[in-house]
Amino acid sequence: MNRDELLSRITINPKVCFGKPCIRGHRIWVSLVLDLLASGMTVEEVLEDYPVLSRDDILACIAYGAEMSRERYVEIPVETSR
């Protein structure tokens, strides 16, 4: 999966989770996944605790974090429905 495909798995909706970046279709914050990985959890452990996620969802969170660390603007379309 390329960078754009990974980033398409991230969504921002002002009406969901206070507008924080989440994994598309879920109310799981990107920052939560990154915090779990930073605390030492493995990808497999995160997937075990959050079985609705896929490995690509985890990679999408990492890709989003990498882009943010470069101080780049990542355009994530804001959802208006739900």
PDB file as gemmi writes it, atoms N, CA and C in Angstrom:
CRYST1    1.000    1.000    1.000  90.00  90.00  90.00 P 1                      
ATOM      1  N   MET A   1       0.852  -1.176   0.000  1.00  0.00           N  
ATOM      2  CA  MET A   1       0.000   0.000   0.000  1.00  0.00           C  
ATOM      3  C   MET A   1       0.899   1.240   0.000  1.00  0.00           C  
ATOM      4  N   ASN A   2       0.582   2.217  -0.848  1.00  0.00           N  
ATOM      5  CA  ASN A   2       1.395   3.431  -0.859  1.00  0.00           C  
ATOM      6  C   ASN A   2       0.884   4.446   0.171  1.00  0.00           C  
ATOM      7  N   ARG A   3       1.616   5.525   0.333  1.00  0.00           N  
ATOM      8  CA  ARG A   3       1.324   6.533   1.343  1.00  0.00           C  
ATOM      9  C   ARG A   3      -0.106   7.075   1.216  1.00  0.00           C  
ATOM     10  N   ASP A   4      -0.502   7.423   0.007  1.00  0.00           N  
ATOM     11  CA  ASP A   4      -1.838   7.985  -0.185  1.00  0.00           C  
ATOM     12  C   ASP A   4      -2.936   6.979   0.150  1.00  0.00           C  
ATOM     13  N   GLU A   5      -2.714   5.729  -0.199  1.00  0.00           N  
ATOM     14  CA  GLU A   5      -3.692   4.692   0.132  1.00  0.00           C  
ATOM     15  C   GLU A   5      -3.796   4.518   1.641  1.00  0.00           C  
ATOM     16  N   LEU A   6      -2.643   4.562   2.318  1.00  0.00           N  
ATOM     17  CA  LEU A   6      -2.672   4.455   3.778  1.00  0.00           C  
ATOM     18  C   LEU A   6      -3.392   5.640   4.388  1.00  0.00           C  
ATOM     19  N   LEU A   7      -3.054   6.850   3.934  1.00  0.00           N  
ATOM     20  CA  LEU A   7      -3.668   8.045   4.525  1.00  0.00           C  
ATOM     21  C   LEU A   7      -5.168   8.125   4.243  1.00  0.00           C  
ATOM     22  N   SER A   8      -5.632   7.458   3.207  1.00  0.00           N  
ATOM     23  CA  SER A   8      -7.078   7.458   2.928  1.00  0.00           C  
ATOM     24  C   SER A   8      -7.844   6.660   3.978  1.00  0.00           C  
ATOM     25  N   ARG A   9      -7.146   5.915   4.809  1.00  0.00           N  
ATOM     26  CA  ARG A   9      -7.774   5.140   5.884  1.00  0.00           C  
ATOM     27  C   ARG A   9      -8.031   6.000   7.120  1.00  0.00           C  
ATOM     28  N   ILE A  10      -7.541   7.243   7.100  1.00  0.00           N  
ATOM     29  CA  ILE A  10      -7.714   8.170   8.217  1.00  0.00           C  
ATOM     30  C   ILE A  10      -8.809   9.159   7.853  1.00  0.00           C  
ATOM     31  N   THR A  11      -9.647   9.466   8.804  1.00  0.00           N  
ATOM     32  CA  THR A  11     -10.736  10.404   8.563  1.00  0.00           C  
ATOM     33  C   THR A  11     -10.832  11.414   9.698  1.00  0.00           C  
ATOM     34  N   ILE A  12     -11.364  12.569   9.350  1.00  0.00           N  
ATOM     35  CA  ILE A  12     -11.643  13.604  10.347  1.00  0.00           C  
ATOM     36  C   ILE A  12     -13.080  14.058  10.126  1.00  0.00           C  
ATOM     37  N   ASN A  13     -13.860  13.983  11.181  1.00  0.00           N  
ATOM     38  CA  ASN A  13     -15.249  14.423  11.127  1.00  0.00           C  
ATOM     39  C   ASN A  13     -15.507  15.225  12.394  1.00  0.00           C  
ATOM     40  N   PRO A  14     -15.854  16.500  12.260  1.00  0.00           N  
ATOM     41  CA  PRO A  14     -16.078  17.332  13.443  1.00  0.00           C  
ATOM     42  C   PRO A  14     -17.133  16.774  14.398  1.00  0.00           C  
ATOM     43  N   LYS A  15     -18.014  15.906  13.896  1.00  0.00           N  
ATOM     44  CA  LYS A  15     -19.082  15.344  14.723  1.00  0.00           C  
ATOM     45  C   LYS A  15     -18.692  14.012  15.373  1.00  0.00           C  
ATOM     46  N   VAL A  16     -17.499  13.540  15.080  1.00  0.00           N  
ATOM     47  CA  VAL A  16     -17.045  12.250  15.614  1.00  0.00           C  
ATOM     48  C   VAL A  16     -15.729  12.460  16.359  1.00  0.00           C  
ATOM     49  N   CYS A  17     -15.703  12.041  17.601  1.00  0.00           N  
ATOM     50  CA  CYS A  17     -14.475  12.095  18.414  1.00  0.00           C  
ATOM     51  C   CYS A  17     -13.850  13.491  18.435  1.00  0.00           C  
ATOM     52  N   PHE A  18     -14.703  14.487  18.543  1.00  0.00           N  
ATOM     53  CA  PHE A  18     -14.237  15.873  18.676  1.00  0.00           C  
ATOM     54  C   PHE A  18     -13.414  16.341  17.486  1.00  0.00           C  
ATOM     55  N   GLY A  19     -13.585  15.716  16.328  1.00  0.00           N  
ATOM     56  CA  GLY A  19     -12.846  16.111  15.137  1.00  0.00           C  
ATOM     57  C   GLY A  19     -11.415  15.624  15.093  1.00  0.00           C  
ATOM     58  N   LYS A  20     -11.067  14.698  15.992  1.00  0.00           N  
ATOM     59  CA  LYS A  20      -9.699  14.160  15.996  1.00  0.00           C  
ATOM     60  C   LYS A  20      -9.553  13.138  14.862  1.00  0.00           C  
ATOM     61  N   PRO A  21      -8.356  13.038  14.295  1.00  0.00           N  
ATOM     62  CA  PRO A  21      -8.135  12.038  13.247  1.00  0.00           C  
ATOM     63  C   PRO A  21      -8.387  10.627  13.794  1.00  0.00           C  
ATOM     64  N   CYS A  22      -9.216   9.883  13.083  1.00  0.00           N  
ATOM     65  CA  CYS A  22      -9.596   8.519  13.477  1.00  0.00           C  
ATOM     66  C   CYS A  22      -9.381   7.581  12.299  1.00  0.00           C  
ATOM     67  N   ILE A  23      -9.377   6.313  12.617  1.00  0.00           N  
ATOM     68  CA  ILE A  23      -9.326   5.302  11.578  1.00  0.00           C  
ATOM     69  C   ILE A  23     -10.719   5.229  10.949  1.00  0.00           C  
ATOM     70  N   ARG A  24     -10.745   5.325   9.638  1.00  0.00           N  
ATOM     71  CA  ARG A  24     -12.017   5.380   8.890  1.00  0.00           C  
ATOM     72  C   ARG A  24     -12.955   4.251   9.322  1.00  0.00           C  
ATOM     73  N   GLY A  25     -14.187   4.636   9.627  1.00  0.00           N  
ATOM     74  CA  GLY A  25     -15.201   3.665  10.010  1.00  0.00           C  
ATOM     75  C   GLY A  25     -15.188   3.276  11.473  1.00  0.00           C  
ATOM     76  N   HIS A  26     -14.252   3.842  12.238  1.00  0.00           N  
ATOM     77  CA  HIS A  26     -14.136   3.509  13.657  1.00  0.00           C  
ATOM     78  C   HIS A  26     -13.967   4.784  14.466  1.00  0.00           C  
ATOM     79  N   ARG A  27     -14.175   4.687  15.742  1.00  0.00           N  
ATOM     80  CA  ARG A  27     -13.959   5.817  16.645  1.00  0.00           C  
ATOM     81  C   ARG A  27     -12.662   5.611  17.428  1.00  0.00           C  
ATOM     82  N   ILE A  28     -11.678   5.137  16.723  1.00  0.00           N  
ATOM     83  CA  ILE A  28     -10.373   4.884  17.334  1.00  0.00           C  
ATOM     84  C   ILE A  28      -9.412   5.962  16.830  1.00  0.00           C  
ATOM     85  N   TRP A  29      -8.923   6.768  17.777  1.00  0.00           N  
ATOM     86  CA  TRP A  29      -8.049   7.886  17.432  1.00  0.00           C  
ATOM     87  C   TRP A  29      -6.702   7.392  16.932  1.00  0.00           C  
ATOM     88  N   VAL A  30      -6.172   8.099  15.947  1.00  0.00           N  
ATOM     89  CA  VAL A  30      -4.814   7.848  15.474  1.00  0.00           C  
ATOM     90  C   VAL A  30      -3.844   7.990  16.644  1.00  0.00           C  
ATOM     91  N   SER A  31      -4.040   9.014  17.456  1.00  0.00           N  
ATOM     92  CA  SER A  31      -3.122   9.256  18.580  1.00  0.00           C  
ATOM     93  C   SER A  31      -3.139   8.105  19.581  1.00  0.00           C  
ATOM     94  N   LEU A  32      -4.276   7.448  19.761  1.00  0.00           N  
ATOM     95  CA  LEU A  32      -4.340   6.295  20.666  1.00  0.00           C  
ATOM     96  C   LEU A  32      -3.441   5.179  20.149  1.00  0.00           C  
ATOM     97  N   VAL A  33      -3.569   4.880  18.873  1.00  0.00           N  
ATOM     98  CA  VAL A  33      -2.764   3.810  18.287  1.00  0.00           C  
ATOM     99  C   VAL A  33      -1.280   4.152  18.405  1.00  0.00           C  
ATOM    100  N   LEU A  34      -0.922   5.397  18.111  1.00  0.00           N  
ATOM    101  CA  LEU A  34       0.483   5.799  18.220  1.00  0.00           C  
ATOM    102  C   LEU A  34       0.967   5.733  19.663  1.00  0.00           C  
ATOM    103  N   ASP A  35       0.121   6.128  20.605  1.00  0.00           N  
ATOM    104  CA  ASP A  35       0.484   6.033  22.028  1.00  0.00           C  
ATOM    105  C   ASP A  35       0.718   4.581  22.445  1.00  0.00           C  
ATOM    106  N   LEU A  36      -0.137   3.681  21.973  1.00  0.00           N  
ATOM    107  CA  LEU A  36       0.028   2.264  22.307  1.00  0.00           C  
ATOM    108  C   LEU A  36       1.345   1.720  21.774  1.00  0.00           C  
ATOM    109  N   LEU A  37       1.657   2.072  20.528  1.00  0.00           N  
ATOM    110  CA  LEU A  37       2.917   1.618  19.941  1.00  0.00           C  
ATOM    111  C   LEU A  37       4.110   2.239  20.679  1.00  0.00           C  
ATOM    112  N   ALA A  38       3.990   3.517  21.019  1.00  0.00           N  
ATOM    113  CA  ALA A  38       5.072   4.211  21.719  1.00  0.00           C  
ATOM    114  C   ALA A  38       5.294   3.633  23.116  1.00  0.00           C  
ATOM    115  N   SER A  39       4.235   3.092  23.712  1.00  0.00           N  
ATOM    116  CA  SER A  39       4.367   2.521  25.061  1.00  0.00           C  
ATOM    117  C   SER A  39       5.014   1.139  25.040  1.00  0.00           C  
ATOM    118  N   GLY A  40       5.259   0.633  23.834  1.00  0.00           N  
ATOM    119  CA  GLY A  40       5.945  -0.660  23.732  1.00  0.00           C  
ATOM    120  C   GLY A  40       5.090  -1.797  23.223  1.00  0.00           C  
ATOM    121  N   MET A  41       3.812  -1.552  22.993  1.00  0.00           N  
ATOM    122  CA  MET A  41       2.982  -2.626  22.444  1.00  0.00           C  
ATOM    123  C   MET A  41       3.431  -2.936  21.025  1.00  0.00           C  
ATOM    124  N   THR A  42       3.339  -4.173  20.662  1.00  0.00           N  
ATOM    125  CA  THR A  42       3.626  -4.564  19.283  1.00  0.00           C  
ATOM    126  C   THR A  42       2.367  -4.370  18.441  1.00  0.00           C  
ATOM    127  N   VAL A  43       2.562  -4.396  17.142  1.00  0.00           N  
ATOM    128  CA  VAL A  43       1.411  -4.309  16.242  1.00  0.00           C  
ATOM    129  C   VAL A  43       0.455  -5.454  16.535  1.00  0.00           C  
ATOM    130  N   GLU A  44       0.986  -6.636  16.766  1.00  0.00           N  
ATOM    131  CA  GLU A  44       0.149  -7.801  17.045  1.00  0.00           C  
ATOM    132  C   GLU A  44      -0.670  -7.606  18.318  1.00  0.00           C  
ATOM    133  N   GLU A  45      -0.065  -6.998  19.352  1.00  0.00           N  
ATOM    134  CA  GLU A  45      -0.796  -6.749  20.595  1.00  0.00           C  
ATOM    135  C   GLU A  45      -1.904  -5.721  20.401  1.00  0.00           C  
ATOM    136  N   VAL A  46      -1.636  -4.701  19.606  1.00  0.00           N  
ATOM    137  CA  VAL A  46      -2.674  -3.700  19.326  1.00  0.00           C  
ATOM    138  C   VAL A  46      -3.828  -4.371  18.587  1.00  0.00           C  
ATOM    139  N   LEU A  47      -3.499  -5.194  17.604  1.00  0.00           N  
ATOM    140  CA  LEU A  47      -4.543  -5.891  16.841  1.00  0.00           C  
ATOM    141  C   LEU A  47      -5.330  -6.853  17.724  1.00  0.00           C  
ATOM    142  N   GLU A  48      -4.667  -7.438  18.696  1.00  0.00           N  
ATOM    143  CA  GLU A  48      -5.339  -8.333  19.640  1.00  0.00           C  
ATOM    144  C   GLU A  48      -6.336  -7.551  20.506  1.00  0.00           C  
ATOM    145  N   ASP A  49      -5.917  -6.366  20.978  1.00  0.00           N  
ATOM    146  CA  ASP A  49      -6.780  -5.537  21.820  1.00  0.00           C  
ATOM    147  C   ASP A  49      -7.883  -4.841  21.028  1.00  0.00           C  
ATOM    148  N   TYR A  50      -7.636  -4.591  19.758  1.00  0.00           N  
ATOM    149  CA  TYR A  50      -8.598  -3.904  18.894  1.00  0.00           C  
ATOM    150  C   TYR A  50      -8.807  -4.732  17.634  1.00  0.00           C  
ATOM    151  N   PRO A  51      -9.541  -5.830  17.741  1.00  0.00           N  
ATOM    152  CA  PRO A  51      -9.682  -6.760  16.611  1.00  0.00           C  
ATOM    153  C   PRO A  51     -10.397  -6.172  15.393  1.00  0.00           C  
ATOM    154  N   VAL A  52     -11.054  -5.023  15.540  1.00  0.00           N  
ATOM    155  CA  VAL A  52     -11.701  -4.399  14.383  1.00  0.00           C  
ATOM    156  C   VAL A  52     -10.692  -3.735  13.460  1.00  0.00           C  
ATOM    157  N   LEU A  53      -9.463  -3.561  13.952  1.00  0.00           N  
ATOM    158  CA  LEU A  53      -8.418  -2.927  13.152  1.00  0.00           C  
ATOM    159  C   LEU A  53      -7.677  -3.952  12.315  1.00  0.00           C  
ATOM    160  N   SER A  54      -7.038  -3.440  11.270  1.00  0.00           N  
ATOM    161  CA  SER A  54      -6.174  -4.279  10.434  1.00  0.00           C  
ATOM    162  C   SER A  54      -4.745  -3.745  10.523  1.00  0.00           C  
ATOM    163  N   ARG A  55      -3.827  -4.538  10.050  1.00  0.00           N  
ATOM    164  CA  ARG A  55      -2.427  -4.116  10.017  1.00  0.00           C  
ATOM    165  C   ARG A  55      -2.295  -2.815   9.205  1.00  0.00           C  
ATOM    166  N   ASP A  56      -3.044  -2.703   8.100  1.00  0.00           N  
ATOM    167  CA  ASP A  56      -2.985  -1.487   7.291  1.00  0.00           C  
ATOM    168  C   ASP A  56      -3.497  -0.266   8.064  1.00  0.00           C  
ATOM    169  N   ASP A  57      -4.460  -0.461   8.961  1.00  0.00           N  
ATOM    170  CA  ASP A  57      -4.927   0.647   9.800  1.00  0.00           C  
ATOM    171  C   ASP A  57      -3.796   1.154  10.696  1.00  0.00           C  
ATOM    172  N   ILE A  58      -3.038   0.227  11.256  1.00  0.00           N  
ATOM    173  CA  ILE A  58      -1.905   0.596  12.115  1.00  0.00           C  
ATOM    174  C   ILE A  58      -0.858   1.340  11.286  1.00  0.00           C  
ATOM    175  N   LEU A  59      -0.552   0.809  10.100  1.00  0.00           N  
ATOM    176  CA  LEU A  59       0.408   1.471   9.223  1.00  0.00           C  
ATOM    177  C   LEU A  59      -0.080   2.851   8.812  1.00  0.00           C  
ATOM    178  N   ALA A  60      -1.387   3.000   8.632  1.00  0.00           N  
ATOM    179  CA  ALA A  60      -1.952   4.309   8.288  1.00  0.00           C  
ATOM    180  C   ALA A  60      -1.715   5.316   9.414  1.00  0.00           C  
ATOM    181  N   CYS A  61      -1.863   4.876  10.647  1.00  0.00           N  
ATOM    182  CA  CYS A  61      -1.603   5.752  11.794  1.00  0.00           C  
ATOM    183  C   CYS A  61      -0.146   6.170  11.832  1.00  0.00           C  
ATOM    184  N   ILE A  62       0.741   5.234  11.577  1.00  0.00           N  
ATOM    185  CA  ILE A  62       2.173   5.545  11.563  1.00  0.00           C  
ATOM    186  C   ILE A  62       2.488   6.518  10.424  1.00  0.00           C  
ATOM    187  N   ALA A  63       1.900   6.288   9.262  1.00  0.00           N  
ATOM    188  CA  ALA A  63       2.126   7.177   8.120  1.00  0.00           C  
ATOM    189  C   ALA A  63       1.623   8.588   8.424  1.00  0.00           C  
ATOM    190  N   TYR A  64       0.470   8.684   9.056  1.00  0.00           N  
ATOM    191  CA  TYR A  64      -0.079   9.987   9.426  1.00  0.00           C  
ATOM    192  C   TYR A  64       0.851  10.693  10.419  1.00  0.00           C  
ATOM    193  N   GLY A  65       1.307   9.963  11.425  1.00  0.00           N  
ATOM    194  CA  GLY A  65       2.237  10.530  12.399  1.00  0.00           C  
ATOM    195  C   GLY A  65       3.538  10.980  11.751  1.00  0.00           C  
ATOM    196  N   ALA A  66       4.032  10.204  10.797  1.00  0.00           N  
ATOM    197  CA  ALA A  66       5.264  10.566  10.091  1.00  0.00           C  
ATOM    198  C   ALA A  66       5.069  11.861   9.315  1.00  0.00           C  
ATOM    199  N   GLU A  67       3.944  11.981   8.653  1.00  0.00           N  
ATOM    200  CA  GLU A  67       3.667  13.216   7.908  1.00  0.00           C  
ATOM    201  C   GLU A  67       3.571  14.412   8.849  1.00  0.00           C  
ATOM    202  N   MET A  68       2.926  14.235   9.973  1.00  0.00           N  
ATOM    203  CA  MET A  68       2.781  15.340  10.923  1.00  0.00           C  
ATOM    204  C   MET A  68       4.145  15.742  11.499  1.00  0.00           C  
ATOM    205  N   SER A  69       5.033  14.778  11.671  1.00  0.00           N  
ATOM    206  CA  SER A  69       6.349  15.092  12.234  1.00  0.00           C  
ATOM    207  C   SER A  69       7.202  15.889  11.252  1.00  0.00           C  
ATOM    208  N   ARG A  70       6.850  15.818   9.984  1.00  0.00           N  
ATOM    209  CA  ARG A  70       7.560  16.595   8.973  1.00  0.00           C  
ATOM    210  C   ARG A  70       6.991  17.999   8.858  1.00  0.00           C  
ATOM    211  N   GLU A  71       6.015  18.301   9.701  1.00  0.00           N  
ATOM    212  CA  GLU A  71       5.314  19.578   9.693  1.00  0.00           C  
ATOM    213  C   GLU A  71       4.662  19.840   8.343  1.00  0.00           C  
ATOM    214  N   ARG A  72       4.229  18.775   7.730  1.00  0.00           N  
ATOM    215  CA  ARG A  72       3.491  18.905   6.478  1.00  0.00           C  
ATOM    216  C   ARG A  72       2.010  18.972   6.789  1.00  0.00           C  
ATOM    217  N   TYR A  73       1.302  19.546   5.882  1.00  0.00           N  
ATOM    218  CA  TYR A  73      -0.138  19.556   5.970  1.00  0.00           C  
ATOM    219  C   TYR A  73      -0.633  18.322   5.231  1.00  0.00           C  
ATOM    220  N   VAL A  74      -1.390  17.507   5.911  1.00  0.00           N  
ATOM    221  CA  VAL A  74      -1.964  16.318   5.283  1.00  0.00           C  
ATOM    222  C   VAL A  74      -3.440  16.589   5.079  1.00  0.00           C  
ATOM    223  N   GLU A  75      -3.838  16.616   3.846  1.00  0.00           N  
ATOM    224  CA  GLU A  75      -5.237  16.882   3.559  1.00  0.00           C  
ATOM    225  C   GLU A  75      -6.061  15.620   3.758  1.00  0.00           C  
ATOM    226  N   ILE A  76      -6.891  15.672   4.791  1.00  0.00           N  
ATOM    227  CA  ILE A  76      -7.831  14.599   5.084  1.00  0.00           C  
ATOM    228  C   ILE A  76      -9.203  15.220   4.902  1.00  0.00           C  
ATOM    229  N   PRO A  77      -9.989  14.723   3.971  1.00  0.00           N  
ATOM    230  CA  PRO A  77     -11.308  15.317   3.764  1.00  0.00           C  
ATOM    231  C   PRO A  77     -12.158  15.219   5.035  1.00  0.00           C  
ATOM    232  N   VAL A  78     -12.839  16.303   5.348  1.00  0.00           N  
ATOM    233  CA  VAL A  78     -13.719  16.327   6.514  1.00  0.00           C  
ATOM    234  C   VAL A  78     -15.049  15.725   6.109  1.00  0.00           C  
ATOM    235  N   GLU A  79     -15.488  14.728   6.856  1.00  0.00           N  
ATOM    236  CA  GLU A  79     -16.779  14.114   6.596  1.00  0.00           C  
ATOM    237  C   GLU A  79     -17.882  15.002   7.130  1.00  0.00           C  
ATOM    238  N   THR A  80     -18.981  15.038   6.418  1.00  0.00           N  
ATOM    239  CA  THR A  80     -20.099  15.862   6.874  1.00  0.00           C  
ATOM    240  C   THR A  80     -21.325  15.057   7.234  1.00  0.00           C  
ATOM    241  N   SER A  81     -21.277  13.770   7.003  1.00  0.00           N  
ATOM    242  CA  SER A  81     -22.458  12.949   7.314  1.00  0.00           C  
ATOM    243  C   SER A  81     -22.144  11.911   8.356  1.00  0.00           C  
ATOM    244  N   ARG A  82     -23.180  11.462   9.046  1.00  0.00           N  
ATOM    245  CA  ARG A  82     -23.145  10.368  10.030  1.00  0.00           C  
ATOM    246  C   ARG A  82     -24.421  10.350  10.749  1.00  0.00           C  
TER     247      ARG A  82                                                      
END                                                                             
